[in-house]
Amino acid sequence: MGLDSPHPLDPAEARDSLPARKATTASMQNLLAQYFANQHFATPHLENPTPEASASFDANRVHALSTTRSETRAASSEEAVAASFARLEAAFVAVAAEQAPPPASAQPGQDEWPEAARLLVSSLMQERETLREQVHALSMQLHSALDQADNDVLTPTLNRRAFLREVHRAMTDAKRYGEDACLIYLDMDSFKSINDSYGHAAGDRALIYVADTLKASVREGDAVGRIGGDEFAVLLRRADLKSSRIKAMKLEAELMMGTFEHEGLHLKTGGSFGVRAFAGQASAEAWLSEADAAMFLVKKSSR
């Protein structure tokens, strides 16, 4: 394409056709043509020449530079054109470099990492898995420790501390929502004679038998605890005094009718029950003591 081409070179086409190398003669002629057209009509940006500027351009003005009449002016103009063209070409190369994707070698994969880096990453991943397993093991140990802290060491019931905590919660709910709640206190009968006659292993079996019977007879949400020695307590939520006394009588009957096995022997045990309803007691310990006192009165009257 020469200077007389009726279609000036589009800036985008000029950018795409100018890689980072010397421009062709045709592209230089087009760029020179646009340069003089813009210089003549004082357009500020080469990328957006006005239609009037492109239409009014006279190619003969370029040829006039080579006449002897204006050799000095032609030399200076050529130098200016060369400098402008160099800046333009550099700008096009810079734009192309920004838009071009980085070479594949600039995006190394893990396989191209140094050996030391791959070994370090592998070591860190193994260490992470080891730490995760250790955290899981510690979590299981924590849950086990919490269970041991709340459960009785022998029977499947709460220990005294955990049971009193449940009693305190029941007192809070009773005060807030006006719910009924009762405590049943149990003292085993003939426990000492079992120990003396058959040994402590038989006494342990008797304790477990009582605990299993109590737990099997209460609802979800109630609580059973071993208060100490051969004494147990049952917390009945949402239960009034009348229904709780009936419950205590049923528990007494179940213990008397049942037996537990020890070394091929089927032994019996029973207990005395006392019942006390919640009536605004000051503390869980105070409520439990009142239930213990009620049990003592029952046991004393049966002798």
Buried (B, 14 or more C-beta within 10 A) or exposed (E): BEBEEEEBBEBEEBBEBBEEEEBEEBBBBBBBBBBBBBBEBEBEEBEEBEEEBBEEBEBEBBEEBEEEEEEEEBEEBEEEBEEBBEEBBEBBBEEBEEEEEEEEEEEEEEEEEEEEEEEEEEEEEEEEEEEEEEEEEEEEEEEEEEEEEBBBEEBEBBBBEBBBBBBEBBBEBBEEEEBBBBBBBBBBBBBEEBBEEBEEEBBBBBBBBBBBBBBEBBEEEBBBBBBEEBBBBBBBBBBBBEBBBEBBEEBBEBBEEBEBEBEEEEBBBBBBBBBBBBEEBEEBEEBBBBBBEBBBEBBEEEE
